[in-house]
């Protein structure tokens, strides 16, 4: 393998790795949003439950 071929392979690997990291970041952001949304839903459900309990007093 020539030096140029090695450099080309290295560049391809770097591009693939960068693409992987970019995708990982996007997935992490999506995961964080899902967790935040789910937490908000749980919080709202709990608030509603407390309100119902208080209104029945």
Buried (B, 14 or more C-beta within 10 A) or exposed (E): EEEEEEEEEEEEEEEEEEEEEEEEEEEEEEEEEEEEEEEEEEEEEEEEEEEEEEEEE
